[in-house]
Amino acid sequence: MEFIDYSGVYQIAIPVVIIAIVFEVIFSIFRKRELYKAGDFFGTAGLLLGNIIVSLLFQGSVLSLYFFLYEFRFLNLVDKFPLAFLWTITFIAIDFVFYWYHRCSHRVRILWAIHMNHHSSTEMNFSVSFRQAWFGPISKVPFFISLPLIGFDPSITAIAGVISTFWGVVAHTQLIGKLGWMDGIFNTPSNHRVHHGKNKEYIDKNYGNLLIIWDRFFRTYQREEKKVIFGLVQDLNTNNPVEITFYSWKEIITDLKKASSWRQIVTIIFGAPYPNSAVGKNSSLRTSLIKDLSG
């Protein structure tokens, strides 16, 4: 496996992110916006720490898997396209796969149990972008193994993925308003505020990371109109990273203990999540399951 050097990306991105957070904190204090709360911030720190630990434990194995699958690629894109174009389509491909991973993370209960951590904050600021699920690095693998199989070089994909991740930081803020035509193409702060909203019309919308065009095409796009209320449909009222991480898992285990058929087991694990998803609340299959388990 080739050695992938991320250091250049981190040396540029990390200082920029730190400066942005410091500026946002100072702005919040002087303008009395209360964009940051200590408990929420430390909850985010705990979730980030767990995410980093899991990433370090599994990063080598995941990269090895990607390089292994790359040997069986369907296309040899490196030889077909100029390097600049290859980087461009790599960013687009990553964003497309991320859209579906992100969308499934809101629509499939076992994935929502992981991703829900990111939405557990009732705040919206740059630091919330680091409220990452402990098991997030693992849950992405089934989706992103498609890229090396298609023919995307894992060396390029890994670095482009890190850059895309830092772009996501920019979208987590209330300081930047609407940006006109850019809101129709990119995942701007306005678009991403919608994604973190628990307003009825905002739930399960705007899944893109770099681009918002996938949402527009697949009809999951929603403009920011009413004031966004951030958080889950039913907030957890805790900033304990352990409680946040395992909250939905405990619900799943409780339901599995009550299950009396394979149909119920499959629905509990892969059905729509509840109660923090519009899909989960309105799913007739989920309603039927709840009645079965309770009766």
C-alpha positions as CSV (number, residue, x, y, z in Angstrom):
1,M,0.0,0.0,0.0
2,E,1.2,3.5,-0.9
3,F,1.9,6.0,1.8
4,I,-0.6,8.8,1.7
5,D,0.7,12.2,3.0
6,Y,-2.2,14.3,4.4
7,S,0.1,16.7,6.2
8,G,0.0,19.5,3.6
9,V,-3.8,19.6,3.8
10,Y,-3.9,19.6,7.6
11,Q,-1.2,22.3,7.9
12,I,-3.3,24.7,5.9
13,A,-6.8,23.7,7.0
14,I,-6.4,23.3,10.8
15,P,-5.1,26.8,11.4
16,V,-7.8,28.3,9.2
17,V,-10.5,26.3,11.1
18,I,-9.1,27.4,14.5
19,I,-9.0,31.0,13.5
20,A,-12.6,30.7,12.2
21,I,-13.8,29.2,15.5
22,V,-12.0,31.9,17.6
23,F,-13.5,34.7,15.4
24,E,-17.0,33.2,15.7
25,V,-16.6,32.9,19.5
26,I,-15.4,36.6,19.8
27,F,-18.2,37.7,17.4
28,S,-20.8,35.8,19.5
29,I,-19.6,37.4,22.7
30,F,-19.5,41.0,21.5
31,R,-22.8,40.7,19.6
32,K,-24.4,38.7,22.4
33,R,-25.5,36.0,19.9
34,E,-24.8,33.1,22.3
35,L,-23.6,30.9,19.4
36,Y,-21.5,28.8,21.7
37,K,-22.4,27.0,25.0
38,A,-19.7,25.3,27.1
39,G,-21.6,22.0,27.6
40,D,-22.4,21.7,23.9
41,F,-18.8,22.4,23.0
42,F,-17.3,19.8,25.4
43,G,-19.9,17.3,24.2
44,T,-18.6,17.9,20.7
45,A,-15.0,17.5,21.9
46,G,-15.8,14.1,23.3
47,L,-17.5,12.9,20.2
48,L,-14.6,14.1,18.1
49,L,-12.1,12.3,20.3
50,G,-13.9,9.0,19.9
51,N,-14.2,9.5,16.1
52,I,-10.4,10.2,15.9
53,I,-9.6,7.1,17.9
54,V,-11.8,4.9,15.7
55,S,-10.3,6.5,12.6
56,L,-6.7,5.8,13.8
57,L,-7.6,2.2,14.7
58,F,-9.3,1.4,11.3
59,Q,-7.7,3.8,8.9
60,G,-4.9,1.5,7.8
61,S,-7.3,-1.5,7.3
62,V,-9.8,0.6,5.3
63,L,-7.1,2.1,3.1
64,S,-5.7,-1.4,2.5
65,L,-9.1,-2.6,1.5
66,Y,-9.5,0.3,-0.9
67,F,-6.1,-0.4,-2.5
68,F,-6.9,-4.1,-2.7
69,L,-10.2,-3.4,-4.5
70,Y,-8.5,-1.0,-6.8
71,E,-6.6,-4.0,-8.2
72,F,-10.0,-5.2,-9.6
73,R,-11.1,-1.8,-11.0
74,F,-13.4,-1.7,-14.0
75,L,-11.8,1.4,-15.5
76,N,-8.2,2.7,-15.6
77,L,-9.1,6.4,-15.1
78,V,-5.5,7.5,-14.3
79,D,-4.4,6.6,-17.8
80,K,-7.6,8.0,-19.5
81,F,-7.7,11.5,-18.1
82,P,-5.4,14.4,-17.4
83,L,-4.5,14.8,-13.8
84,A,-6.5,18.1,-13.3
85,F,-9.6,16.5,-14.8
86,L,-9.1,13.4,-12.7
87,W,-9.0,15.4,-9.5
88,T,-12.2,17.2,-10.5
89,I,-14.2,14.1,-11.2
90,T,-12.9,12.6,-8.0
91,F,-14.3,15.4,-6.0
92,I,-17.6,15.1,-7.8
93,A,-17.7,11.3,-7.4
94,I,-16.9,11.6,-3.6
95,D,-19.7,14.1,-3.3
96,F,-22.2,11.9,-5.2
97,V,-21.4,8.8,-3.0
98,F,-21.5,11.0,0.1
99,Y,-25.0,12.2,-0.9
100,W,-26.3,8.6,-0.9
101,Y,-24.4,7.7,2.2
102,H,-25.8,10.7,4.0
103,R,-29.3,10.2,2.8
104,C,-29.2,6.5,3.9
105,S,-27.9,7.6,7.2
106,H,-31.2,9.5,7.7
107,R,-33.4,6.8,6.3
108,V,-31.9,3.5,7.7
109,R,-32.2,3.0,11.4
110,I,-28.9,1.4,12.1
111,L,-27.1,4.1,10.1
112,W,-29.1,6.8,11.8
113,A,-28.1,5.4,15.2
114,I,-24.5,6.4,14.2
115,H,-25.2,9.6,12.3
116,M,-27.7,11.0,14.9
117,N,-24.7,12.0,17.0
118,H,-23.9,14.8,14.5
119,H,-27.4,16.2,14.8
120,S,-27.6,16.0,18.6
121,S,-26.4,19.6,19.1
122,T,-29.0,22.4,19.5
123,E,-26.4,24.9,18.3
124,M,-25.0,25.8,14.9
125,N,-21.4,27.0,14.7
126,F,-18.1,25.9,13.2
127,S,-17.4,23.5,16.1
128,V,-20.5,21.5,15.4
129,S,-18.9,20.2,12.2
130,F,-16.6,18.3,14.5
131,R,-19.4,16.6,16.3
132,Q,-18.7,13.4,14.5
133,A,-20.0,9.9,15.3
134,W,-17.6,7.5,16.9
135,F,-18.5,4.8,14.4
136,G,-18.8,7.1,11.4
137,P,-15.5,6.0,9.8
138,I,-16.8,2.4,9.7
139,S,-20.3,3.1,8.4
140,K,-18.9,4.9,5.3
141,V,-17.0,2.0,4.1
142,P,-19.8,0.0,2.4
143,F,-20.6,3.1,0.3
144,F,-17.1,4.3,-0.6
145,I,-15.7,0.9,-1.7
146,S,-17.5,1.7,-4.9
147,L,-14.9,4.3,-5.9
148,P,-11.8,2.1,-6.1
149,L,-13.9,-0.6,-7.9
150,I,-14.9,2.0,-10.5
151,G,-11.3,3.1,-11.0
152,F,-10.7,6.1,-8.7
153,D,-7.1,6.0,-7.4
154,P,-7.3,5.6,-3.5
155,S,-4.3,7.9,-3.2
156,I,-6.2,10.8,-4.8
157,T,-9.5,9.8,-3.3
158,A,-8.1,9.9,0.3
159,I,-6.7,13.4,0.0
160,A,-9.7,14.7,-1.9
161,G,-11.9,13.3,0.8
162,V,-10.0,15.1,3.5
163,I,-10.3,18.4,1.6
164,S,-14.1,17.8,1.1
165,T,-14.4,17.2,4.9
166,F,-12.9,20.5,5.7
167,W,-15.2,22.2,3.2
168,G,-18.0,20.8,5.4
169,V,-16.7,22.9,8.3
170,V,-17.5,26.1,6.4
171,A,-21.2,25.2,6.1
172,H,-21.7,25.1,9.9
173,T,-22.3,28.7,10.8
174,Q,-24.9,31.3,11.3
175,L,-22.6,34.2,10.5
176,I,-22.9,33.8,6.7
177,G,-26.3,34.5,5.2
178,K,-27.8,33.6,1.8
179,L,-25.4,33.7,-1.1
180,G,-27.7,34.1,-4.1
181,W,-26.9,31.8,-7.1
182,M,-24.3,29.9,-5.0
183,D,-27.1,28.5,-2.8
184,G,-28.4,26.8,-5.9
185,I,-25.2,24.9,-6.7
186,F,-23.1,24.5,-3.5
187,N,-23.8,23.3,0.0
188,T,-23.6,26.8,1.5
189,P,-24.2,27.7,5.1
190,S,-27.8,28.6,4.3
191,N,-28.4,25.2,2.8
192,H,-26.7,23.3,5.6
193,R,-28.6,25.2,8.3
194,V,-31.7,23.7,6.8
195,H,-30.2,20.2,7.1
196,H,-29.7,20.7,10.8
197,G,-33.2,22.1,11.4
198,K,-35.9,20.2,13.2
199,N,-38.6,22.4,11.7
200,K,-41.1,20.0,10.0
201,E,-40.3,21.3,6.5
202,Y,-36.6,21.0,7.0
203,I,-36.3,17.4,8.3
204,D,-34.4,15.1,6.0
205,K,-33.4,17.7,3.5
206,N,-30.1,18.9,1.9
207,Y,-27.8,16.0,2.1
208,G,-24.9,17.3,-0.1
209,N,-21.5,18.1,1.2
210,L,-19.8,20.1,-1.6
211,L,-22.6,20.4,-4.0
212,I,-26.4,20.8,-3.5
213,I,-27.2,19.8,-7.1
214,W,-27.8,16.2,-6.0
215,D,-30.6,17.3,-3.7
216,R,-32.1,19.4,-6.4
217,F,-32.0,16.5,-8.8
218,F,-33.3,13.9,-6.4
219,R,-35.9,16.2,-4.8
220,T,-34.5,16.5,-1.3
221,Y,-33.7,20.2,-1.6
222,Q,-35.2,22.8,0.6
223,R,-34.4,26.5,0.7
224,E,-33.9,28.3,4.0
225,E,-37.1,30.2,4.6
226,K,-38.3,30.2,8.2
227,K,-35.9,30.6,11.1
228,V,-34.1,27.3,11.7
229,I,-34.6,25.5,15.0
230,F,-31.5,23.3,15.4
231,G,-31.4,19.8,16.9
232,L,-33.3,16.6,16.9
233,V,-37.1,16.2,16.8
234,Q,-36.8,15.0,20.3
235,D,-33.6,16.5,21.8
236,L,-31.5,14.2,24.0
237,N,-30.9,16.9,26.7
238,T,-27.4,15.6,27.3
239,N,-23.9,16.5,26.2
240,N,-22.3,13.3,27.5
241,P,-20.6,11.8,24.4
242,V,-21.1,8.2,25.7
243,E,-24.8,8.7,26.2
244,I,-25.2,10.4,22.8
245,T,-23.3,7.6,21.0
246,F,-25.2,4.7,22.4
247,Y,-28.7,6.3,22.8
248,S,-30.2,4.9,19.6
249,W,-28.3,1.6,20.0
250,K,-30.0,1.0,23.3
251,E,-33.4,1.6,21.6
252,I,-32.6,-0.8,18.9
253,I,-31.5,-3.5,21.3
254,T,-34.7,-3.0,23.4
255,D,-36.8,-3.4,20.2
256,L,-34.9,-6.5,19.1
257,K,-35.5,-8.2,22.5
258,K,-39.3,-7.8,21.8
259,A,-39.1,-9.0,18.2
260,S,-40.9,-12.3,17.4
261,S,-40.1,-12.7,13.7
262,W,-37.4,-12.2,11.1
263,R,-39.5,-9.5,9.5
264,Q,-39.6,-7.5,12.7
265,I,-35.8,-7.9,13.2
266,V,-35.0,-6.7,9.7
267,T,-37.4,-3.8,10.1
268,I,-35.9,-2.8,13.4
269,I,-32.4,-2.8,12.0
270,F,-32.9,-1.5,8.5
271,G,-36.3,0.2,8.6
272,A,-36.9,3.9,9.0
273,P,-35.6,5.5,12.2
274,Y,-37.8,7.1,14.8
275,P,-38.7,9.5,16.3
276,N,-36.0,11.9,14.9
277,S,-36.8,11.5,11.3
278,A,-39.7,12.6,9.2
279,V,-39.5,9.3,7.4
280,G,-39.6,7.4,10.6
281,K,-42.6,9.3,12.0
282,N,-44.6,8.8,8.8
283,S,-43.6,5.3,7.9
284,S,-46.6,2.9,7.9
285,L,-44.2,0.0,8.2
286,R,-42.7,1.6,11.3
287,T,-46.2,2.2,12.8
288,S,-47.1,-1.4,12.1
289,L,-43.8,-2.6,13.8
290,I,-44.5,-0.4,16.9
291,K,-48.0,-1.9,17.2
292,D,-46.6,-5.4,16.8
293,L,-43.9,-4.9,19.5
294,S,-46.3,-3.3,22.0
295,G,-49.1,-5.8,21.5
